[in-house]
C-alpha cells in the first residue's frame, strides 16, 4: 500500500471517529430529505395522477442524490471550523501528506451517504417503492463516487474562503440550488422551457439523477447509466484535483 493510501486511510479513520461517537448529527441530517419526501410526493401525485408507488419510483432516486448534494456540499464548513479552532493547523504538522488529508476527508463522506440512502429506501418501502438489489448497490457506488468529488470541492471552497463563513455559505447556496432545480430532481423538466432542458443536458447532477432512476428500476445496461457514471467520475476527478492543489497551497 502506498504512503498516500496509508495516510488517507488513517485520516479516514480519524474523521469517522466523531461520527461513531455522536451519530445524532448523522440522524439529524435526514430531516431535510424526509421533509422533501413527505411534502413533494403528494404534490407530484396530484400533478401526474399516478399512484404513490409509481411516484416514489421516480422521486426517491432524486432524493438520494439530494442527500449527496446537500450533505457533501456543506462539509467545507467543518473544515472552516477546524481552521478557526486551530485543529487544521495541527493536522498539517502531522506526518501525513496534504493530499492524504483531502482524500481521507473526501472518502469519509461515503459512510453517511450509504447510511442515509438506505434509511430513505427503507422509509419508502412500505409505501410501494421497490429497488432492484443489484441496481441499488450500483447506485450507492455511483453516489459514493459523486459524493467524493462534491466533498472535495466543498473542502476546497472552505479553504479558499478561510474564516469568512458567510462567503462559503453564499457561494455554496448560489451553486447548490440551481444544480438541484435544473437536474429534474424535484420536478420533471420535460414541460419546462427549452433553455432549462439545455442546461439540464450539461448539468452533471441531471445525469446522475437519471442514472439512479434507471439503476434502481433494475436496468443496469441502459445508456443513461454510462452517462451518469461518466458524470460522477468527472466530478470526482475535478474535485480531487482541485482539492489536492488547494490543500498543497494552504
C-alpha positions as CSV (number, residue, x, y, z in Angstrom):
1,X,0.0,0.0,0.0
2,X,1.4,3.4,-1.0
3,X,2.1,6.1,1.6
4,X,-0.7,8.2,0.2
5,X,-3.2,5.4,0.5
6,X,-2.0,4.5,4.0
7,X,-2.1,8.2,5.2
8,X,-5.6,8.6,3.6
9,X,-6.8,5.5,5.5
10,X,-5.5,7.0,8.8
11,X,-7.2,10.3,8.0
12,X,-10.4,8.5,7.1
13,X,-10.4,6.6,10.4
14,X,-9.8,9.9,12.3
15,X,-12.6,11.6,10.5
16,X,-15.1,8.8,11.2
17,X,-14.5,8.6,15.0
18,X,-16.6,11.7,15.8
19,X,-19.4,10.3,13.7
20,X,-19.3,7.0,15.6
21,X,-19.2,8.8,19.0
22,X,-22.0,11.1,18.1
23,X,-24.4,9.5,15.5
24,X,-27.1,12.1,16.2
25,X,-25.7,14.5,13.6
26,X,-26.0,11.8,11.0
27,X,-29.6,11.1,12.0
28,X,-30.5,14.8,12.2
29,X,-29.2,15.3,8.7
30,X,-32.0,13.0,7.4
31,X,-34.7,15.6,8.4
32,X,-34.3,17.6,5.2
33,X,-34.7,14.7,2.7
34,X,-37.5,13.2,4.7
35,X,-39.3,16.6,4.6
36,X,-38.9,16.8,0.9
37,X,-40.1,13.2,0.5
38,X,-43.2,13.8,2.7
39,X,-44.2,17.1,1.1
40,X,-43.2,16.8,-2.5
41,X,-44.6,13.2,-3.0
42,X,-48.3,14.3,-2.6
43,X,-47.8,17.2,-4.9
44,X,-46.2,15.0,-7.6
45,X,-49.0,12.5,-7.2
46,X,-51.6,15.3,-7.7
47,X,-49.7,16.6,-10.8
48,X,-49.1,13.3,-12.5
49,X,-52.2,11.5,-11.5
50,X,-50.0,8.3,-10.9
51,X,-50.1,6.1,-7.9
52,X,-48.0,6.6,-4.8
53,X,-45.7,3.7,-5.7
54,X,-45.1,5.0,-9.3
55,X,-44.4,8.5,-8.0
56,X,-41.9,7.2,-5.4
57,X,-40.1,5.1,-8.1
58,X,-39.4,8.4,-9.9
59,X,-38.8,10.6,-6.8
60,X,-36.8,8.5,-4.4
61,X,-33.7,8.3,-6.6
62,X,-33.7,12.1,-6.8
63,X,-33.9,12.3,-3.0
64,X,-30.9,10.1,-2.7
65,X,-28.9,12.4,-5.0
66,X,-30.2,15.3,-2.9
67,X,-28.7,13.8,0.2
68,X,-25.3,13.8,-1.6
69,X,-25.8,17.3,-2.9
70,X,-26.7,18.9,0.4
71,X,-24.6,16.7,2.7
72,X,-21.3,16.8,0.9
73,X,-21.8,20.3,-0.3
74,X,-21.7,21.5,3.3
75,X,-18.7,19.7,4.6
76,X,-16.4,22.5,3.8
77,X,-17.9,24.4,6.8
78,X,-16.5,21.7,9.1
79,X,-13.0,22.4,7.7
80,X,-13.6,26.1,8.3
81,X,-14.4,25.3,12.0
82,X,-11.1,23.4,12.2
83,X,-9.4,26.5,10.7
84,X,-10.9,28.8,13.3
85,X,-10.1,26.5,16.3
86,X,-6.6,25.7,15.1
87,X,-7.3,22.0,14.6
88,X,-6.5,22.2,10.9
89,X,-3.0,23.6,11.6
90,X,-2.3,20.7,14.0
91,X,-3.2,18.2,11.3
92,X,-0.8,20.0,8.8
93,X,2.2,19.2,11.1
94,X,1.2,15.5,11.3
95,X,3.4,13.1,9.4
96,X,0.9,12.7,6.6
97,X,0.8,14.2,3.1
98,X,-1.5,17.1,2.5
99,X,-3.0,15.2,-0.4
100,X,-4.0,12.4,2.0
101,X,-5.7,15.0,4.3
102,X,-8.0,15.9,1.4
103,X,-8.5,12.3,0.1
104,X,-9.2,10.9,3.6
105,X,-11.8,13.6,4.3
106,X,-13.5,13.1,1.0
107,X,-13.7,9.3,1.4
108,X,-15.4,9.8,4.8
109,X,-18.4,11.1,3.0
110,X,-19.1,7.6,1.6
111,X,-20.4,6.4,5.0
112,X,-23.1,9.0,5.7
113,X,-24.2,8.8,2.0
114,X,-24.7,5.0,2.3
115,X,-26.4,5.0,5.7
116,X,-28.8,7.8,4.8
117,X,-29.7,6.4,1.4
118,X,-30.5,3.0,2.9
119,X,-32.7,4.7,5.5
120,X,-34.6,6.6,2.8
121,X,-35.2,3.4,0.8
122,X,-36.4,1.7,3.9
123,X,-38.8,4.5,4.7
124,X,-40.3,4.5,1.2
125,X,-40.6,0.7,1.1
126,X,-43.9,0.4,3.0
127,X,-45.5,2.9,0.6
128,X,-44.8,0.8,-2.5
129,X,-41.3,1.8,-3.5
130,X,-39.1,-1.1,-4.8
131,X,-35.5,-1.1,-5.7
132,X,-33.6,-3.7,-7.6
133,X,-31.0,-5.1,-5.2
134,X,-28.1,-5.1,-7.7
135,X,-29.2,-1.7,-9.1
136,X,-29.4,-0.3,-5.5
137,X,-25.8,-1.5,-4.8
138,X,-24.6,0.0,-8.1
139,X,-26.5,3.2,-7.4
140,X,-24.8,3.5,-4.0
141,X,-21.4,3.2,-5.6
142,X,-22.4,5.9,-8.1
143,X,-23.5,8.2,-5.3
144,X,-20.3,7.5,-3.4
145,X,-18.1,8.5,-6.3
146,X,-20.2,11.6,-6.9
147,X,-20.1,12.5,-3.2
148,X,-16.3,12.2,-3.0
149,X,-16.0,14.7,-5.8
150,X,-18.5,17.1,-4.3
151,X,-16.9,16.8,-0.8
152,X,-13.5,17.6,-2.2
153,X,-14.9,20.7,-4.0
154,X,-16.6,21.8,-0.7
155,X,-13.4,21.4,1.2
156,X,-11.6,23.4,-1.5
157,X,-14.2,26.2,-1.1
158,X,-13.8,26.0,2.7
159,X,-10.1,26.6,2.3
160,X,-10.5,29.3,-0.2
161,X,-12.9,31.3,1.9
162,X,-11.0,30.6,5.2
163,X,-12.6,32.4,8.2
164,X,-15.3,34.0,6.0
165,X,-18.0,31.5,6.8
166,X,-20.7,33.8,5.3
167,X,-18.8,33.7,2.0
168,X,-18.7,29.9,2.0
169,X,-22.4,29.6,2.5
170,X,-23.2,32.3,0.0
171,X,-21.2,30.6,-2.8
172,X,-22.5,27.2,-1.7
173,X,-26.1,28.2,-1.9
174,X,-25.6,30.0,-5.1
175,X,-24.3,26.8,-6.7
176,X,-26.4,24.1,-5.0
177,X,-29.9,25.3,-5.7
178,X,-29.5,25.9,-9.5
179,X,-27.9,22.5,-9.8
180,X,-30.8,20.9,-7.8
181,X,-33.6,22.6,-9.7
182,X,-32.0,22.2,-13.2
183,X,-31.5,18.5,-12.7
184,X,-35.1,17.3,-12.8
185,X,-34.6,16.0,-9.2
186,X,-37.7,17.6,-7.7
187,X,-39.9,18.3,-10.7
188,X,-39.9,16.9,-14.3
189,X,-38.3,19.3,-16.8
190,X,-39.9,17.8,-19.9
191,X,-42.6,20.5,-19.9
192,X,-40.2,23.3,-18.9
193,X,-38.8,26.0,-21.2
194,X,-36.2,24.9,-23.7
195,X,-33.3,26.7,-22.0
196,X,-33.9,24.6,-18.9
197,X,-33.7,21.4,-20.8
198,X,-30.5,22.6,-22.5
199,X,-28.9,23.4,-19.1
200,X,-30.0,20.1,-17.7
201,X,-28.3,18.3,-20.6
202,X,-24.9,19.7,-19.4
203,X,-25.7,19.5,-15.7
204,X,-23.8,16.5,-14.2
205,X,-26.3,16.3,-11.4
206,X,-29.0,15.7,-14.0
207,X,-27.2,12.7,-15.5
208,X,-26.5,11.2,-12.0
209,X,-30.2,11.6,-11.1
210,X,-31.3,9.9,-14.4
211,X,-28.8,7.0,-13.8
212,X,-30.1,6.5,-10.3
213,X,-33.6,6.2,-11.6
214,X,-32.6,3.7,-14.2
215,X,-30.4,1.6,-11.8
216,X,-33.0,1.4,-9.1
217,X,-35.5,0.2,-11.7
218,X,-33.1,-2.6,-12.5
219,X,-32.0,-1.6,-16.0
220,X,-28.2,-1.8,-15.4
221,X,-27.3,-1.9,-19.1
222,X,-29.1,1.4,-20.1
223,X,-27.1,4.1,-21.8
224,X,-28.2,6.5,-19.1
225,X,-26.1,4.6,-16.5
226,X,-23.0,5.1,-18.6
227,X,-23.6,8.9,-18.8
228,X,-24.3,9.1,-15.1
229,X,-21.1,7.2,-14.3
230,X,-19.1,9.4,-16.6
231,X,-20.6,12.5,-14.9
232,X,-19.9,11.1,-11.4
233,X,-16.3,10.2,-12.3
234,X,-15.7,13.6,-13.9
235,X,-16.9,15.4,-10.8
236,X,-14.8,13.2,-8.6
237,X,-11.7,13.7,-10.8
238,X,-12.1,17.5,-10.9
239,X,-12.9,17.7,-7.2
240,X,-9.9,15.7,-6.1
241,X,-7.5,17.6,-8.4
242,X,-8.8,21.0,-7.3
243,X,-8.9,19.9,-3.7
244,X,-5.4,18.5,-3.6
245,X,-3.9,21.6,-5.3
246,X,-5.8,23.8,-2.8
247,X,-4.6,21.8,0.2
248,X,-1.0,21.9,-1.0
249,X,-1.1,25.7,-1.4
250,X,-2.6,26.1,2.1
